[in-house]
Amino acid sequence: MKKPSYVTEKALKAFIKSALEEDIQDGDHSTLSTIPKDLQQSAKLLVKQNCILAGVELAEIILKTFDKNLKIETFLKDGDAAKVGDIAFIVTGNARSILSTERLLLNCMQRMSGIATLTHEWDSRLVGTKTKLLDTRKTTPNFRMCEKWAVAIGGGTNHRYGLYDMIMLKDNHIDYNGSITNAVNMAKEYIKAHKKKLKIEVETRNLEEVREAINAKVDRIMLDNMDVPTMRQAVEMINGSCETEASGGITRDMLKEIASTGVTYISVGALTHSAENIDLSLKAVK
């Protein structure tokens, strides 16, 4: 699949450089002390748990960044349904290079595959509806790019990437500012003054705040921690004047019912903060 726009060459290089420095520092001494410098070997990426595979493309980039002479033969791609015993790819080349990058590529692929698998499970419950599943900013510091990439691989939709690409006025913004109306007006003035192209979303906690957000004319209204009947009433009030987003306390079993209210999006932090790693191994080909 095509990489999301935030997965840039610059961002990938910075992430991989930092991750390798963290792990190797002045040398992979286990490998340097026991493996001949010019030894050529192969290793296979073995799937040990059924999953939606993610991180294959990233693993290849990690390997090639570390050693451009490594050869990768790929059998499965990002987004494929993998089963126990499958081989995702075989890497061939300098044995030292394979061993020194093993943990980084596995850490990335195990985490990303876990997120993609969980996202696929959640998103499958919205099949037949018009509602889209969103992730959130509840991500691991310095690993957000990979986690949100995994959500996209799993069939989900990315919410804003960071604080810079959307104005989201949440409860604390409103409480600190004093009112939704004033906060939205100030945000619109800020956008105009700084010549930004930013959408405005407002978090609402009750129907009174929904009504105020409607009158403030924003791009999206978040319905936070509302029960389904209240959410349904809010969507009817909004009546298509802007996008809507259900958020807060949402479980998989609630997805279909929430989608029936007509909300545009359902955002779920659990996609990234509660996904379990998938069991994968990089094994020597003997």
N, C-alpha and C positions, 0 to 999 in steps of 0.2 A: 504494500500500500504506500501511497505518497506520504512523505513525512509532513507533519503539521508545520506551519510557518515559523513557529518559535524554535523548532529544531534546526538551528542554523549551523553552518560549519564552524563559525566562531564560538558558539555556545558549546558545541561538541568538543572542540579542541580544548577549551578552558576546563570543561568538566573532566575529560580524560586525563589531562595533564595533572590536575589537582589530585585526582583519585590515585593515579600511579605514584605520585610523589608521596602521598600519605602512606601507601603500602610498601613501597620499595626503599625510599630515602637513599642511603648510601650503598644499597645493593641487596639483591635477593640471595643472601649468603647460603641458604640451604641448597639452592640450585647452582650457584657459582662454585661451591665447594665439591659438588658430586657429579655434575654433568659436564662432559667434554664440550669445549667451546663450539665445535663444528658438527656436533651430533645432529642428525636429521631424523625426525620422528613424526608420527601422526597421532591425533587424538580425536575422539568422537564425542559429540554432545549428546548424551543419553538422557531420554525422557523417562523419569521414574514415577510419574504421577499424571493421570489424565488431566488435560488442561487446554486452554487457549494459549498458544505459544506467543510470547512477545519478547523482544530484545534481540532477535536474530540479526537484524540489520545493525543494531548498535554493537553487538559482539564482533561482527565483521569489521566495523570501523575501529573498535578498540585494538583488535589484532593487527590490522594494517597500519594503525598509527604507531604501534610499538615496533613493528617489524614489517616493512612494506613487501618483503620477500615471502611472507607466509601465504600459502595457497588455501583457499576455503572452498570446499565443495558442499553446496547447500541442497538439502533434501526437503526441508520444510521452511515455510516463510512466516513472517509475522501475521497473526490472525488465524492461522491454521489450527484446527482441532487436533491435538496430538494425544497419543495414548501411550501407556506404559510400554517401554521397549523400543519406541521409535528413536531413530537417530536424526537429529535436526541438521547437523552438518559434521563434516570431517575437516580438521585443519591439519595441514602438513607443512613442515619446515623446521627451522631451528628449534631444538628441544628446549633450550633455555628460554626462548621467547614464549613458547607455549606455556611453560610452567609459571613464568613470571606474570602472565596476564590471566591465568586460570581463575583466580579468586575474584578479580574485578568483573570479568564477563559473567561469571556465575552469579555473583551478587546481584548484578543488574538484571539478568534474565530471570532469576528466580523471583525477584520482587515484581518485575514487570509482568511476568506470566501470571502471578497471583492476582494482580490488579486487573489484568485483561480478562481472566477467568471469572472473577467476581462481577465485573462490569457486564460481561456477556450474560451471566445468570440473571442479573437485575434487568438488563435491557430486554431480554427475551419475554419478560412479563408485560412489556408495553407494546408488543407486536399487535398490530390491528388498531392501534390508537394513533393520534396525531401528536401526542406528548413526547418530548425528548428528554432523555436522562442526562443530567449535568453532573460534573464533578465540582469540587470546591477548592479553596486555597489551603485546606487542611492536609498539607503535604509535608514530606520530610525536607528540612532545610538543605539546600544545595542539590536536591534530587528531584525537584519539582518537574523539570523538563522530562525526565524519564517516566515519572509517575503519570503525568498528564498524557504523554505519548502512549502509555499503556492503556489508559482509558479509551483513547481514540481507537487503538487497535482492537479493543474489546467491544467496540460498537457504540460507545458512549459519545457524548458531545462535551467539548471543553467549555467551561465557564471562562470568565476573565482569567488571564494568566497571572496577573499580579495587580498591585495597587495602581499601576500606571496606565492601564489600557481600558479602564471603565471607572465611572464614578458610582460607587455603591454607598448610599447613605444608610448605615445600619442603625440599630437602636441607640448605641452610644453617641453616634454623630447627632442624631435627633435630640437626645436628652441633653447633650452638651450645648447644642445650638439653641434649643428652645421650641422649635416647631418644624414640621415637615415643610410647610409653605416657605418659611424663611430660609431653611437650608437649601431647598431646591432653587429658589431665586438666586441665592448667593452662588450656587454651583453653576447656574446658567451664566451669570455675570463673569465668573471665573473662566469658563470655557470661551466666552466671547473675547475677554481681555487677553487671554493667552493663545487665542487662535487654535484651540484644540478641537479635534473631532472625537468627542467622547459621549457615549450614551450614559444616561442617568437612570439608575435603579434605586428604588426606595424600599426599605424593609418596613412592613406594617404588622402590627400585633393584634389589631381588632378592626371592626368594620368602620369605626369612626376615622381611624387613620387611613384606611383604604379610600374613604370618601375624600379625605384631604389630599391624598396622593393623586387621585383622579383629577381633582381641580387644579393641582400643580402642574399637570401635563408632563409626565415623565415617560421614559421609554419602556420601563418595566416595573411592575409592582411585585415585590416578594410577599407572599402570604406565609408568615412565620409562625410555626407551632399552632396552627389553627386546626380544629377538627373538620372533618369532611363536610358536614352541613354548612358550617360557617364559610369554608372555602368555596363551596358551590354558590353561596349567596354573594360572596365577593366577586367571583368571576362573572356572575350575572350583572352586578353593579358596574363592573369595568366595561363589559359589553364590547370587547374588542378594541377599545380605545388605545390599548397598549398591550405589550406582552405580560404574561403572568408567570410566576415561579413559586411553586410550593416548596417549602423547606422546613426542616426541624422535626426531629423525632420520627422520621419516616422509616418504615421497615419494608422488606420485600413483599410481605403479604398485603400491604396497603396500596401498592403501586397501581393496580388496575382500578381500584375504587377512586383513588385520587385523580387518575387520568380521566375518569368519567365525568369529573367536574368541568373539564374543558381547559385546564391549565396548559400553558404553552410548554413549560418545563417543570421537571422535578429535580432538585439538586440534592445530592447525597454525599456527605463527607466520608461515609463508611467505605466508599469505593477505593479511597486511597489510605485512610487511616486504620482500616480494619481488615484489609486483605491479608491472607496468609501466603507465605512464600511457597512456591511450587518446587518439588524435589527434582533437581536436575544435577547431572554429574558430567565432568569432562574426564573421560577415561582413555588411557593409552591404548592405541591399536597395536596388538602384539602380532 
